[in-house]
């Protein structure tokens, strides 16, 4: 047994005996000693082993502190977020334990956090900041975003929570949205699932509001493929779960689409995606004009659609700061614009019904 393994074993014994504070402090002291000597690997091993032991013992505060210290060491040691380090992160996240050492540490630690531990959110943020600084993705590594988003989504489902209030921005479903929107090719399926489960707690005619929350973020980050995937998954679940819902299959030489006579805004979203594929500003303007009354009733799509109009159709909008970041911030991080946020049910809103979509030539 190496010196580091002996140190970890001694502290794990203290933790098993309930001496949490003493073990936490000693682990920090030993790690600091290695850091001063720039022995990054040794410091990382000490902090990882101690953090995991404390988290498994239900000591979220102390364990979380060592997790944050670990990411700080990754930064000081200029550790690159390669597959091994990210995998370690995944290993903790999915509960694979110490045997998954070779595929990383950070995921394992995140999974070990107690559900309500506030340090978890900070840990995710610091981990993403580390991947942003030392990795190839300015917004943080997509895989880290995806795994964090999945974890938040599972936490929301496991707790069977009711719809959060609009100002409850720390609620886990919002965290799931934030991260899945910047995730991997597998993220749209999870995000569409999260939004559909959210929708199931609301009025039946609000489907488009929740579908938009899965579609707009991808469009605003230039990810049309993920936007299409999210739309397909959401509408497929909607049709499968509501056999009585009227649906018309519309086909052309280049595309197929489901039309919902009672859900005009959902039709708008589908046609919007088709229009983006074609790249015609005239088609987009025609759609926006036809559905303007319904969009106005929503009241919170204007900024998102203006940005989409500029990004995909060259329709300029006035510049005030950075529109993309402003839009992503407002939609995903709690601002006033963008896609509407679900809230606790209020008085039953007026049912929105409308005619079949206009005969827009998308061939």
C-alpha positions in Angstrom: 0.0 0.0 0.0 1.4 3.4 -1.0 1.8 6.4 1.3 -1.2 8.0 -0.4 -3.4 4.9 0.0 -2.5 4.7 3.7 -3.4 8.3 4.2 -6.8 7.8 2.5 -7.4 4.6 4.4 -6.7 6.3 7.8 -9.1 9.1 7.0 -11.8 6.7 5.7 -11.5 4.9 9.1 -12.1 8.2 10.9 -15.1 8.9 8.7 -16.5 5.5 9.4 -16.2 6.4 13.1 -18.1 9.6 12.6 -15.0 11.9 13.0 -16.0 13.9 10.0 -14.6 17.3 10.9 -11.2 15.9 11.8 -10.9 13.8 8.7 -12.0 16.7 6.5 -9.4 19.0 8.0 -6.5 16.5 7.8 -7.3 15.7 4.2 -7.1 19.4 3.4 -3.8 19.7 5.2 -2.2 16.7 3.4 -3.5 17.9 0.0 -2.2 21.4 0.6 1.3 19.9 1.3 1.3 18.1 -2.0 0.0 21.2 -3.8 2.9 23.3 -2.5 5.2 20.7 -3.9 3.3 20.7 -7.2 2.6 17.0 -6.8 -0.7 17.4 -8.6 -1.5 13.7 -9.0 -1.0 13.0 -5.3 -3.2 15.9 -4.3 -5.9 14.8 -6.7 -5.9 11.3 -5.4 -6.1 12.5 -1.7 -9.0 14.9 -2.5 -10.9 12.5 -4.6 -10.7 9.6 -2.1 -11.6 11.8 0.8 -14.4 13.6 -1.0 -16.0 10.4 -2.1 -15.8 8.9 1.4 -17.4 12.0 3.0 -20.2 12.2 0.4 -21.0 8.5 0.8 -21.2 9.2 4.5 -23.8 11.9 3.9 -21.5 14.7 4.6 -22.4 16.9 1.7 -20.8 20.1 3.0 -17.4 18.6 3.8 -17.4 16.4 0.8 -18.5 19.2 -1.4 -15.7 21.4 -0.1 -13.1 18.8 -1.1 -14.8 18.5 -4.5 -14.3 22.2 -5.1 -10.7 21.9 -3.9 -10.2 19.1 -6.4 -11.4 21.2 -9.3 -9.2 24.0 -8.1 -6.2 21.6 -8.2 -7.2 20.6 -11.7 -6.9 24.3 -12.6 -3.6 24.9 -10.8 -2.1 21.8 -12.3 -3.4 22.8 -15.7 -5.0 19.4 -16.1 -6.5 18.9 -19.5 -10.2 17.6 -19.5 -9.4 14.6 -21.6 -11.4 11.4 -21.8 -9.8 10.0 -18.6 -10.6 13.0 -16.4 -14.1 13.4 -17.8 -14.7 9.8 -17.4 -13.7 9.9 -13.8 -16.3 12.7 -13.5 -18.8 10.3 -15.1 -17.8 7.4 -12.9 -18.8 9.3 -9.7 -21.9 10.6 -11.3 -23.2 7.1 -12.2 -22.1 5.6 -8.9 -19.3 3.4 -10.4 -17.1 4.0 -7.4 -13.3 3.7 -7.0 -13.1 0.7 -9.3 -13.9 3.2 -12.2 -10.7 5.2 -11.3 -9.3 4.8 -14.8 -12.3 6.6 -16.4 -12.3 9.6 -14.2 -13.3 11.2 -10.9 -15.5 14.1 -11.3 -18.6 12.3 -12.6 -18.3 9.9 -9.7 -18.3 12.6 -7.1 -21.3 14.4 -8.6 -23.4 11.3 -8.4 -22.4 10.8 -4.8 -23.8 14.2 -3.6 -26.8 14.1 -1.3 -29.9 15.2 -3.3 -30.4 18.6 -1.5 -26.7 19.5 -1.1 -26.3 23.1 -2.4 -22.6 22.6 -3.1 -23.5 20.3 -5.9 -24.5 23.2 -8.1 -21.3 25.1 -7.4 -19.3 21.9 -8.1 -21.0 21.5 -11.5 -20.3 25.2 -12.3 -16.6 24.9 -11.4 -16.2 21.7 -13.3 -17.7 23.3 -16.4 -15.5 26.4 -16.0 -12.4 24.1 -15.8 -13.4 22.4 -19.0 -14.0 25.8 -20.6 -10.6 27.1 -19.7 -8.5 24.1 -20.4 -10.6 22.2 -23.0 -11.7 22.9 -26.6 -15.2 24.1 -25.9 -15.7 27.8 -24.8 -19.1 27.1 -23.2 -17.8 24.1 -21.3 -17.5 20.4 -22.4 -20.8 19.1 -23.9 -20.4 15.8 -22.2 -20.2 17.4 -18.8 -23.2 19.5 -19.6 -25.1 16.4 -20.7 -24.3 14.3 -17.7 -25.1 17.2 -15.3 -28.4 17.8 -17.2 -29.3 14.2 -16.9 -28.6 14.2 -13.2 -30.8 17.2 -12.6 -33.5 15.8 -14.7 -33.5 12.5 -12.7 -33.4 14.4 -9.5 -36.6 16.3 -10.5 -38.3 13.1 -11.5 -37.3 11.2 -8.4 -38.7 13.9 -6.2 -42.0 14.0 -8.2 -41.9 17.8 -7.8 -44.8 20.1 -8.9 -44.2 22.8 -11.4 -41.7 25.4 -10.0 -42.8 29.0 -9.8 -41.5 31.3 -12.4 -39.0 32.9 -10.0 -37.7 29.6 -8.6 -34.6 29.7 -10.8 -32.6 27.2 -8.6 -35.2 24.5 -9.2 -33.5 21.4 -10.7 -35.6 21.2 -13.9 -34.2 24.7 -14.9 -30.7 23.3 -14.2 -31.5 20.4 -16.5 -32.6 22.8 -19.3 -29.5 24.9 -18.9 -27.1 22.0 -19.3 -28.9 19.8 -21.8 -29.2 22.8 -24.2 -25.3 22.8 -24.4 -24.9 19.1 -24.3 -24.2 16.3 -26.7 -26.2 14.7 -29.6 -28.0 12.6 -27.0 -29.2 15.7 -25.0 -32.3 16.6 -27.2 -34.0 13.3 -26.3 -33.5 14.0 -22.6 -34.5 17.6 -22.8 -37.7 16.8 -24.8 -38.5 14.2 -22.2 -38.1 16.7 -19.4 -40.3 19.2 -21.1 -43.0 16.7 -21.9 -43.2 15.5 -18.3 -43.4 19.2 -17.3 -46.2 19.7 -19.9 -48.1 16.8 -18.4 -48.7 18.8 -15.3 -50.3 21.7 -17.2 -53.3 22.3 -19.4 -53.4 20.2 -22.6 -53.4 23.1 -25.0 -50.1 24.4 -23.7 -48.0 21.8 -25.5 -46.3 24.3 -27.8 -45.0 26.3 -24.8 -43.1 23.3 -23.6 -42.0 22.1 -27.0 -40.5 25.6 -27.6 -38.4 25.2 -24.5 -36.8 22.2 -26.0 -36.5 23.7 -29.5 -35.6 27.4 -29.2 -32.4 26.9 -27.1 -30.9 24.6 -29.8 -31.9 27.1 -32.6 -30.3 29.9 -30.7 -27.0 28.1 -30.5 -27.1 27.1 -34.2 -27.9 23.5 -33.5 -30.7 22.8 -36.0 -30.3 19.0 -35.9 -30.9 18.9 -32.2 -33.9 21.3 -32.5 -35.4 18.9 -35.1 -34.7 15.9 -32.9 -36.3 17.5 -29.8 -39.4 18.5 -31.9 -39.8 15.0 -33.3 -39.5 13.3 -29.8 -41.9 15.8 -28.2 -44.6 15.5 -30.9 -44.2 11.7 -31.1 -44.9 11.4 -27.3 -47.8 13.8 -27.6 -49.4 11.8 -30.4 -48.8 8.5 -28.6 -50.1 9.7 -25.3 -53.2 11.4 -26.7 -55.0 9.0 -29.0 -58.0 11.4 -29.2 -55.9 14.3 -30.4 -56.7 15.2 -34.0 -53.6 14.9 -36.2 -53.1 15.2 -39.9 -50.1 13.9 -41.8 -48.9 16.3 -44.4 -46.3 15.2 -46.9 -44.4 16.9 -49.7 -41.6 15.8 -52.0 -39.0 17.0 -49.5 -40.6 16.7 -46.0 -43.3 15.2 -43.8 -45.1 16.9 -41.0 -47.8 16.3 -38.4 -50.5 19.0 -38.3 -52.5 19.5 -35.1 -55.7 21.5 -35.9 -56.3 22.4 -32.2 -52.6 23.4 -31.5 -51.7 26.2 -33.9 -48.5 27.2 -32.2 -47.2 23.6 -32.3 -47.8 23.7 -36.1 -45.9 27.0 -36.2 -42.9 25.4 -34.6 -42.9 22.5 -37.0 -43.2 24.9 -40.0 -40.5 27.1 -38.6 -38.1 24.2 -38.6 -39.0 23.4 -42.2 -38.5 27.0 -43.2 -35.1 27.1 -41.6 -34.1 24.1 -43.6 -35.2 25.8 -46.8 -33.6 29.1 -45.7 -36.3 31.3 -47.2 -36.9 34.7 -45.5 -40.2 35.0 -47.4 -41.5 31.8 -46.0 -40.5 32.8 -42.5 -42.2 36.2 -42.9 -45.3 34.5 -44.1 -45.4 32.1 -41.2 -44.8 34.9 -38.7 -47.6 37.0 -40.2 -50.1 34.1 -40.2 -49.4 33.1 -36.6 -48.9 36.6 -35.2 -52.2 36.5 -33.2 -51.2 33.3 -31.4 -47.6 34.4 -30.9 -48.8 37.6 -29.4 -51.0 35.7 -27.0 -48.0 33.9 -25.7 -46.3 37.2 -25.2 -42.7 35.9 -24.6 -41.5 34.5 -27.9 -40.8 37.8 -29.7 -37.1 38.1 -28.7 -36.4 34.5 -29.5 -38.1 34.7 -32.9 -36.3 38.0 -33.7 -33.0 36.4 -33.0 -33.9 33.3 -35.1 -35.0 35.6 -37.9 -31.6 37.2 -38.0 -29.6 34.0 -37.6 -31.3 31.9 -40.2 -33.0 34.4 -42.5 -30.9 37.5 -42.4 -33.6 39.7 -40.9 -31.6 42.3 -39.0 -32.6 43.4 -35.5 -31.3 46.4 -33.5 -28.1 45.6 -31.6 -28.0 46.1 -27.9 -25.1 44.2 -26.4 -24.8 40.6 -27.5 -28.2 39.3 -28.6 -27.3 35.7 -28.6 -26.0 35.8 -25.0 -28.9 38.0 -24.0 -31.4 35.5 -25.5 -29.8 32.5 -24.0 -29.6 34.2 -20.7 -33.2 35.2 -20.7 -34.5 31.9 -21.9 -32.3 29.5 -20.0 -31.1 31.5 -17.0 -34.2 33.2 -15.8 -34.6 36.5 -17.6 -37.8 38.0 -18.7 -37.7 37.2 -22.4 -37.4 34.2 -24.6 -39.5 31.1 -24.1 -42.2 31.2 -21.5 -41.5 29.6 -18.1 -44.0 27.2 -16.8 -45.4 28.3 -13.5 -47.8 27.0 -10.9 -51.3 26.8 -12.5 -53.2 30.0 -12.3 -56.7 30.7 -13.6 -57.5 28.5 -16.5 -56.3 30.4 -19.6 -58.4 30.7 -22.8 -58.1 27.7 -25.0 -56.1 28.5 -28.2 -57.5 27.0 -31.3 -57.0 27.9 -34.9 -57.2 27.0 -38.5 -55.0 24.5 -40.3 -51.7 26.1 -41.1 -51.4 28.1 -44.3 -50.4 26.3 -47.5 -46.8 27.3 -47.4 -44.8 25.9 -50.3 -41.8 24.2 -48.7 -40.8 22.0 -51.7 
